[in-house]
Amino acid sequence: MRSIWNGAISFGLVSIPIKLVNATESHTISFRQIHTEDGGRIRYRKVCELEDREVTQSEIGKGYQDADGTIIPITDEDLAHLPLPTARTIDIVAFVPADRIDPLQMENAYYLAASGAPAAKPYTLLREALKRSRKVAIAKFALRGRERLGMLRVVDDVIAMHGLLWPDEIRAPQGVAPDVDVTVRDKELDLADALMDTLGEVDLADLHDEYREALEEVIAAKAAGEAPPETPEPAPGGKVLDLMAALEKSVRAAKESRGEAVGAAEEAAEEPAEAEVRHLPRRKATRAAPEKAPARKQAASSAKKTAAKKTASSAKKTASKSTRQTKKTASTAKSTTKSTTKKTAAKKTAARKRTA
């Protein structure tokens, strides 16, 4: 790999000659600007506005525009003699735990290669010291016309350096968080945890740029004089789903995609219903609020229990009264039957006597 910067790592009184190499590469497909009528390339010519003529690259230098519009020429020799100790040195200033570095600060990544055999021993010493300490080195260095901040860490058997933004270059996230009151229930968090566990981890090496692949297909089809591939139908959207139902459905889908068994209860869950999202009014916090809610719940519960007891007592009394009435009716009917039987028997006996 071609080096883009040569210098040394300053590690206390130890100096390690190194070469800086890009650790990343871009696979983005680039386009050219063309004239849509005939396909001709659109190019930009560098013209001197004083002479009104096109100039070559060898005639072009650097200049700083002052506040009054004056251009101050700056040569490569001026930049080479900057009064900075980091002009050709990666100056390590501290060693800190890796979690002290906010990922928001990270920029480009580089590999640091030992420059020549004499650099192998101090390079290995720094690498092994970083490994054993489980820390990263914070350093200053100058590259492309400005001083930068860097973080050195070990990747396999190589020291890598990440360019860092200066702390004052990180914007505060003011006004970004939701400005409405939202309550998240424990059950919703449990389902979110279940979904995270079901999705599990992923090997980043298995991920790839699907947009670039689709773009390559379009370019290949156009080059062959064929129609570009059809655009797939977009997933239906626009509806706001009930959060609990959406989480449950997501967990089931994730389990099915991983070949895991889905319980009968999960299969019977209903489809997520449409829900409306409303901005909740902000509530004023008061000290008495936490105590009133339980009191209202307790009062409501007592009222329900009292009503239930009254209903049960009334039903019991009604049933008892009905039972006594039934028994009384049955007894009356029985007495009537016996009386009628006795009268009939007496009449028959009297008739037999008269006949005799």
C-alpha positions in Angstrom: 0.0 0.0 0.0 1.2 3.5 -0.9 2.1 5.7 2.1 0.5 9.2 2.2 2.7 10.6 5.0 6.1 9.9 6.4 7.2 10.8 9.9 7.7 9.3 13.3 5.8 8.4 16.5 7.1 10.3 19.5 6.8 8.0 22.5 8.5 9.8 25.4 12.2 9.9 24.4 11.6 7.0 21.9 11.2 7.9 18.2 9.6 5.4 15.9 10.0 6.1 12.1 6.7 5.2 10.5 4.7 5.5 7.2 1.0 6.5 7.2 -1.2 4.3 5.0 -5.0 4.6 4.4 -6.8 1.8 6.3 -10.1 2.2 4.3 -11.1 2.5 0.7 -14.3 3.7 -1.0 -16.3 1.5 -3.3 -18.8 4.2 -4.2 -19.6 4.3 -7.9 -18.7 7.7 -9.3 -20.6 9.6 -12.1 -19.4 12.1 -14.6 -21.3 15.2 -15.6 -22.4 15.1 -19.2 -24.3 17.2 -21.7 -27.7 15.5 -21.9 -28.3 16.3 -25.6 -25.2 14.6 -27.0 -23.5 12.9 -24.0 -20.4 15.1 -24.2 -18.3 15.4 -21.0 -18.7 18.6 -18.9 -15.3 19.8 -17.7 -14.1 22.6 -15.6 -11.2 24.8 -16.7 -9.0 26.6 -14.3 -8.8 30.2 -15.5 -6.8 33.1 -14.0 -9.3 35.9 -13.5 -6.7 38.6 -14.0 -5.3 37.3 -17.3 -8.5 35.6 -18.4 -6.7 32.5 -19.6 -6.5 28.9 -18.7 -3.5 27.9 -16.5 -1.7 24.5 -16.0 -1.4 22.6 -12.8 2.2 23.6 -12.4 1.1 27.3 -12.3 -1.3 26.8 -9.4 -0.3 27.4 -5.8 -2.0 28.1 -2.5 -3.1 31.4 -1.0 -5.0 32.7 2.0 -7.7 35.3 1.6 -7.5 38.0 4.3 -10.6 39.8 5.7 -10.1 42.7 3.3 -9.9 40.4 0.3 -6.1 40.4 0.0 -4.6 37.1 -1.1 -1.5 36.1 0.8 0.5 33.4 -1.1 1.5 30.3 1.0 4.1 27.9 -0.4 4.8 24.3 0.4 8.1 25.5 1.9 6.2 27.7 4.3 4.0 24.8 5.4 7.1 22.5 5.8 8.6 25.0 8.3 5.5 25.4 10.5 6.5 26.1 14.1 4.8 22.9 15.3 6.4 19.9 17.0 3.8 17.7 15.2 4.7 18.8 11.7 6.4 15.5 11.0 5.7 13.7 14.3 2.8 11.8 15.8 3.2 13.1 19.3 1.6 10.8 22.0 0.3 12.9 24.8 -1.7 10.4 27.0 -2.9 6.9 27.4 -6.6 6.4 28.3 -9.2 3.6 28.4 -10.8 3.1 25.0 -14.3 3.8 26.3 -13.3 7.4 27.1 -13.4 8.1 23.3 -16.8 9.2 22.0 -17.4 7.5 18.6 -18.8 10.8 17.4 -15.2 12.1 17.4 -13.8 9.4 15.0 -12.9 10.3 11.5 -10.6 8.6 8.9 -8.6 5.5 9.8 -5.0 4.8 9.0 -2.4 2.0 9.5 1.0 3.0 10.9 3.8 0.9 9.2 7.3 0.7 10.7 9.7 2.5 8.3 12.7 0.2 8.0 14.3 -2.5 10.1 15.6 -0.1 12.9 12.0 0.8 13.6 10.8 -2.7 14.1 11.9 -3.0 17.8 10.4 0.2 19.2 7.2 -0.3 17.0 6.7 -3.7 18.5 7.4 -2.4 22.0 4.6 0.3 21.6 2.2 -2.3 20.1 2.7 -4.8 22.9 2.4 -2.0 25.6 -0.9 -1.0 24.1 -2.1 -4.6 24.1 -1.1 -5.3 27.7 -2.5 -2.0 29.1 -5.8 -2.3 27.2 -5.6 1.4 26.6 -5.4 3.6 23.5 -2.9 6.4 22.9 -4.0 10.0 22.3 -1.7 11.9 20.0 -1.4 15.1 18.0 -0.2 15.2 14.4 -0.3 17.5 11.4 -1.8 16.4 8.1 -3.1 18.2 5.0 -2.5 21.7 6.3 -3.8 21.4 9.9 -3.0 19.9 13.2 -5.2 17.0 14.1 -6.1 14.7 17.1 -5.6 11.0 16.8 -6.2 7.8 18.7 -3.7 4.8 18.3 -4.9 1.3 19.0 -3.8 -2.2 18.0 -5.5 -4.1 15.1 -4.2 -7.6 14.8 -0.4 -7.0 14.8 -0.6 -3.5 13.4 -0.9 -0.1 15.1 -3.9 1.8 13.7 -4.7 5.4 14.1 -8.1 7.0 14.0 -8.3 10.7 13.2 -10.4 12.5 15.9 -12.4 15.6 15.8 -11.5 18.2 18.4 -14.0 18.3 21.3 -15.2 21.7 20.3 -16.1 20.4 16.8 -18.8 18.1 18.3 -22.2 19.8 18.3 -24.5 19.4 21.3 -27.7 17.4 20.6 -30.0 20.2 21.7 -33.5 20.1 20.3 -33.1 16.6 18.9 -34.8 14.4 21.5 -38.6 14.0 21.4 -40.4 17.0 23.1 -43.5 15.0 24.2 -44.1 13.0 27.3 -43.9 9.3 26.6 -44.5 6.5 29.1 -42.9 3.1 28.3 -44.3 0.1 30.1 -42.3 -2.7 31.5 -44.1 -5.2 29.2 -43.1 -3.1 26.2 -39.4 -3.1 27.4 -39.6 -6.9 27.9 -40.8 -7.4 24.3 -38.1 -5.1 23.1 -35.5 -7.1 25.0 -37.0 -10.3 23.6 -36.7 -8.9 20.0 -33.1 -7.9 20.6 -32.3 -11.4 22.0 -34.0 -13.1 19.0 -32.2 -11.0 16.4 -29.0 -11.8 18.2 -25.6 -10.8 16.7 -24.3 -10.5 13.2 -21.0 -11.0 11.5 -20.2 -7.7 9.9 -18.4 -9.4 7.2 -21.7 -10.8 5.9 -23.1 -7.3 5.4 -22.7 -5.7 2.0 -23.8 -2.6 0.0 -27.0 -3.6 -1.8 -27.5 -0.2 -3.3 -24.1 -0.4 -5.1 -25.0 -3.9 -6.4 -28.3 -2.7 -7.7 -26.6 0.3 -9.3 -24.1 -2.0 -11.0 -27.0 -4.1 -12.4 -28.6 -0.9 -13.9 -25.2 0.1 -15.5 -24.6 -3.3 -16.9 -28.1 -3.5 -18.4 -27.8 0.0 -20.0 -24.3 -0.9 -21.4 -25.8 -4.0 -23.0 -28.7 -2.0 -24.5 -31.2 -3.8 -22.3 -34.0 -2.4 -20.1 -32.9 -1.8 -16.5 -34.3 -4.3 -13.9 -37.7 -3.6 -12.5 -37.9 -1.7 -9.3 -39.4 -4.0 -6.5 -42.6 -2.9 -4.9 -42.0 -0.8 -1.8 -43.1 -2.3 1.5 -46.5 -1.0 2.6 -46.2 1.9 5.0 -47.8 5.0 6.3 -49.7 3.3 9.0 -48.9 3.8 12.7 -49.2 0.4 14.4 -50.0 -0.5 18.0 -46.6 -0.7 19.6 -47.3 -3.9 21.6 -48.8 -5.7 18.7 -45.9 -4.6 16.4 -43.3 -5.8 18.9 -45.0 -9.2 19.3 -45.3 -9.6 15.6 -41.6 -8.6 15.2 -40.5 -11.2 17.8 -42.5 -13.9 16.0 -41.1 -13.0 12.6 -37.6 -13.0 13.9 -38.0 -16.4 15.5 -39.5 -17.8 12.3 -36.6 -16.5 10.2 -34.1 -18.1 12.6 -36.0 -21.4 12.5 -37.1 -21.2 16.1 -40.4 -22.7 17.3 -43.2 -20.2 17.9 -45.6 -20.8 20.8 -49.3 -21.3 20.2 -50.1 -18.2 22.2 -47.8 -16.2 19.9 -49.4 -17.6 16.8 -52.9 -16.7 18.0 -51.9 -13.1 18.6 -54.0 -10.7 16.6 -52.7 -8.5 13.8 -51.6 -5.1 15.0 -54.4 -2.7 14.9 -54.2 0.9 13.7 -53.5 3.4 16.4 -53.3 7.1 16.6 -50.3 8.9 18.0 -51.2 12.0 19.9 -48.9 14.5 21.6 -49.5 14.3 25.3 -49.9 17.5 27.2 -47.2 18.2 29.7 -48.3 17.5 33.3 -47.2 19.7 36.1 -45.4 17.7 38.7 -46.8 18.0 42.3 -45.9 16.2 45.4 -49.4 15.1 46.2 -49.9 13.4 42.7 -48.2 10.1 43.5 -50.4 9.7 46.6 -53.7 10.6 45.0 -53.6 7.9 42.3 -53.4 5.0 44.8 -56.2 6.6 46.9 -58.5 6.9 44.0 -57.7 3.3 43.0 -58.4 2.1 46.6 -61.7 4.0 46.8 -62.8 2.6 43.5 -61.9 -0.9 44.6 -63.8 -0.5 47.9 -66.8 0.7 46.1 -66.7 -2.2 43.7 -66.4 -4.7 46.6 -69.3 -3.1 48.5 -71.6 -3.2 45.4 -70.7 -6.8 44.8 -71.5 -7.7 48.5 -74.9 -5.9 48.3 -75.7 -7.7 45.0 -74.8 -11.1 46.4 -76.8 -10.5 49.6 -79.9 -9.4 47.7 -79.7 -12.4 45.4 -79.3 -14.7 48.4 -82.4 -13.2 50.1 -84.5 -13.5 46.9 -83.5 -17.1 46.5 -84.4 -17.9 50.1 -87.8 -16.3 49.8 -88.5 -18.1 46.6 -87.6 -21.4 48.2 -89.9 -20.8 51.2 -92.8 -19.9 48.8 -92.2 -23.0 46.8 -92.3 -25.2 49.9 -95.5 -23.5 51.1 -97.2 -24.0 47.8 -96.2 -27.7 47.7 -97.5 -28.2 51.3 -100.9 -26.5 50.5 -101.3 -28.7 47.5 -100.6 -31.8 49.4 -103.1 -30.9 52.2 -105.8 -30.2 49.6 -105.2 -33.6 47.9 -105.5 -35.5 51.2 -108.7 -33.7 52.1 -110.3 -34.4 48.7 -109.3 -38.1 49.0 -110.9 -38.4 52.4 -114.2 -36.8 51.3 -114.4 -39.1 48.3 -113.9 -42.2 50.5 -116.6 -41.1 52.9 -119.1 -40.6 50.1 -118.5 -44.1 48.8 -118.9 -45.7 52.2 -122.2 -43.9 52.8 -123.5 -45.0 49.4 -122.7 -48.6 50.1 -124.6 -48.5 53.4 -127.7 -47.0 51.7 -127.7 -49.8 49.1 -127.5 -52.5 51.7 
